[in-house]
Amino acid sequence: MDVLMRGVRGSIATPTPETSLYGGNTACLEVRADNGQGLFLDAGTGLRGAWPNPPSSGEAHVFLTHGHADHIVGLWFFQPLHMPGWTTYLYLPEWLMLLPDFFCQCGFFPVPFDQLKGRVIRCPIKAGDSLTLSSGVAVEAFAAQHPGGCLGYRAMADGSVLVYTGDHEILPGEAARKAAGDLLRGADLAVVDAQYNSADYQPGFGHSAWEDWLEAAAQAGVKRLVLTHHDPNRSDHELGLLEKSLLELTGGHDLKVQVAHDGLRLILGAAGPRGPADPKQPLSQYSYRSMYRLGFKPGTIKTS
């Protein structure tokens, strides 16, 4: 399984010099099985550049987690939607089946969805549903904690498991922390909403602090954790300091952590994640238990 981070920013795209290294595109993951077939998770601005020159015909699968703008705005710029030889299966949370129509009716895009040249098949999906695509990739949907409702997805192919949380807030309390660990259990790679840290966490906004995901991932036995959905105000400098701090706190190496950037590629196989394709990008490795052995507590790592 090949996972490519097409967009890692949360809330709104940030095409600024201060965010050019880690990237300003909003949420989108491309997932491909070893046979070359795959799918997209979320349709933020990162989806726009996913297939700039696709073949004249084919089949695409796009799964939306929810209807907030940073997760859908790239959909209308997805090339296969404008090509008559293409069929795109659009998996929508069941409460969002009319979203493509409303987007035009409310004046957010000039062309009605049913006038696009490509064929689009809308597929309702809800928490607990599971399906297997023609590519052989199996997908399961689960409920995420986010205002207005949200789904997360578990994708399985080639003996590997990816968990993508979408937008998910780990609420205070032991029950919520245990539930977060349960979502990640069995994952070779977990890509999680880590918009906040413990110092700037906003209760009720629907996003988690990265420290909470580290605890959940360690408890669940996750092999690699990727922190994404970066706050739009989080600069390259701050994310770089976070990455450096995580590297410095490497201990038992039982949990590996990567701060996501646009274009980050992770290849999963029988031996587990093999790291980013770009050797210039260091792999962050982090042990939650080692953090405590060193005397650090959640929130004490400097990110600014």
N, C-alpha and C positions, 0 to 999 in steps of 0.2 A: 504494500500500500504506500502510495506517494501522496504526501500532504503538502500543499503549497498555500502559504498565507498571502492572499490577494489584497486584504485590507485589515488593518489592526487598530484603527482609531475608533473611539466611541463618540456618540452624540452628534458630531458634525465633522465633516472633512476639514483638514488643516493643512492646506498647501502653502506652508510658510518655511522660510529658511531655518527656523528654530526646530522644525519637525521633519526635515528632509531626510535625515539618516534612518530613523525608525519608521517614518512614513506617515502620511496624512490621509490615506484612503480608509473609508469606513468598511464595516464588517463584511468579509467574504473569504471563504475557504474553498479551495479546489481539492477534491479527493479523487485519486485514480487508483484502480486496481492494477495488478501486475499485467493484465491483458490490455491495458491502455484505456479502458473504459472507466467512466467515473461520474461525478456529480459535483454540484456546488451547494455549499451551505451558506445561506444568506446572500443578499443581493445589494450590498452597499456599493459605494463608488468603486471599490476594488473589482467588481464584476465587469466594469466597462472595458478594461484592458485585458480581460481573460483570454478571449479568442479574437484578436484583431483581424486575422485573415483565416477564418475557418474554411474547410472544404465546402463545395457547393451544396452538399446535403449531409444529413446526419440526424442524430438524436441527442438531446440534452436533457438533464434532470437538474432542477433547481428547487431546493428546499428552503422555505422561509421559516424563521423562528417566530416572528411577530411583525406587526405593521408599522413600527416606528421608522421615521424617515431614513435614519442612518443604516437601516438594514434592508431597504427596498429601493432606494432612489437610483441605483445602478441598473435595475432590471430593464428599464426602457432603453438602455444603451447597450444591451447585450446583443451582439451581432446576429446570432441565429434567429432572433425574433423578427428580423427584417429580411430574412432570406426564405423564399418559397420552398426550397428543398429541405428545410429543417422542420423537425417536430420537437417542441420543448414541452416536457412534462413539468408543470409548475405545482409543487406541493405546498398547499396553503393551510395553515391552521383553520379549522372548520369555521371559526367566527370571521375569517377574512376572505371568504370566497368572492365577495363583491368588490374587494379592494381595487383590483385593476381597473374596473369601470369607474369607480368613484374618483380615482386619481385624475382622470381626464375631466369628468363631470365637474369636479371642484376647481378646475383650472390649473392643475399642476403639470400637465403635459398636453401638448396641442393635438396629438393624434389619438383617437379612441383605440382601445386595446384590440377590439375586434377588427380593426382596419390594418393591423400590422401584417406584413407579407407572410411571415412564418406561421406555421400551425402551432397553436398552443392548446394543450389539454390540461385543464385544471383538475387537481386531485385533492380532495379534502383529507386532512390528516389530523389526528388528535392524540393526546397522551395515551400510551398503551398500544398504539398501532405498530405493526411491524410489516415490512414488505421486503421482497428481494427483487432488485432491478435485473434487467436483461443482461447486464454486465456481470452479474453474480454478486454484486455488493448488496449486503443485507443492511437495512436501516430500521432502527427502532426509535420511536418518539417518546419523550418523557416530559412531564410538566416542570417548568422552571418558575422561580419566584421573581415576578416582575410586574409592575403596574400595567393593567390592561390585559394580562395574560401573555404567556410565552411558552414555546416549546424548546427543548434541547434535543439533540440527536446522538445516537450511538450507531456508528458505522462499522461494519465487520467485513473484512475481505482478506484473502490470502493468509489466514491464520492470525490476523492482527485486529486489534480493537481500538477505535478512536472514539473518544467522548468529546462532544462540543456542547458546552452548556448554554450557548446563546447568552442572553442577558439574564443573570441570576444573582440575587442578593442572598447571602448567607446571613440570616437574621440573628440577633443575639439569642443566646440560649443553647443549651446542650443538645436539645432535640434537633434544632436547625443545623448544627454542626455535624451531628451524626447523619442527618439526611444528605448533606453535601458529600460526605464520605461515601455514602451508599450510591450516589449518582456516579461516582468515579470508579467504583470497585471493578476490578478486572481490566481496566484500561491500560494498554501499552502506551498510549499518548492521550493526554487530556488537555484540551484547549479551553481556557476558562476566562470568564469576565472578571478582570482585575483592574477596574477603572480607578479604584481608590487605594490608598494605604490607610493604616489605622488612624493616622493623624487627620486626614481630610475626609474620612468616610461620612457619607450623608445618609442617615437612616431613612428608609422609605423611598429612596430614589431608584431602587431596583438594581443596584450594582454592589459588588463585593470589594473588600480590601484584600490585597494579594496575600497578606499574612494568614488570613483565614483559609485560603486555598492550600497553602503549604501544609497546614495542619491536616486538612481533610485528605489531601493527596498522600501524606505519609501514613495516615491511618488506613487508607484504602489500598496501599501497596502499589500505587501508580509508578510506572517506570520513568515516564517523563512528563513534566508539567510545563505548558506553554502559557505565559501570562499575556493576555491580549485585551482589546477594547480599552486602549489607553485613553485617559482623560484628555480632552482637546487642549487643555492648558499644560499638559505634561511635556516638557521640552526634551529634545535629544540629550541635553546635558543631564537632566534628572533621571531619565531612563538609563543612561550610561552609568551614572553613579549607582543606581540600583543593581545593574548587571555586575558592576565591579564588586559591590558589597556581597552579592551572592557568591561570586567566585572566591572572595577572600574567606567566606564562612564555610567553604567546602569541608565536610568532615568525613562521615562514613560512606558517602557516595551512594546511599540507598535510594535517593530521589534526585533526579536531574531536572534542572529548571532552566528554561529559556525565556528571555524577554523577547516577545515577538516583534518582528519588523516586516514591512512589506517586502515580499519576495522570499521570505524564509521558507526553505524546503526541508522537510523531514521525511526520510524513507524508512518505513517500518518493514520488518521481515521476521523470519523465524527466530532470529536472535534479538528481536526488539528494535527500538529506534536506533538508527545508526548515525544520527546527528545531521546537521545542516550540510547541504551540498557545497556551500561556499567555505573553503578551509580558512578563509580570513575571518570568519565569524566564530568567535570562541564559544564553546559550550559552557553554559553556566551549570554548575553542579552544586546541590544544596542538600544538606541533611537537617531536617527540623530538630531532631534530637541533638545533633551537634551544636546547633545554635544555643540550646539551653546549657550544654556542657561548657560552652565558652562564655556563659553569663549574659547572653543577649536575650531580650524578651521581644515579642511581637511589637512592632512600632518603633524599635530603637535603631533600626538600620537607617542611615541617613540617605535621603534621596534628593537633597537640594543643598 
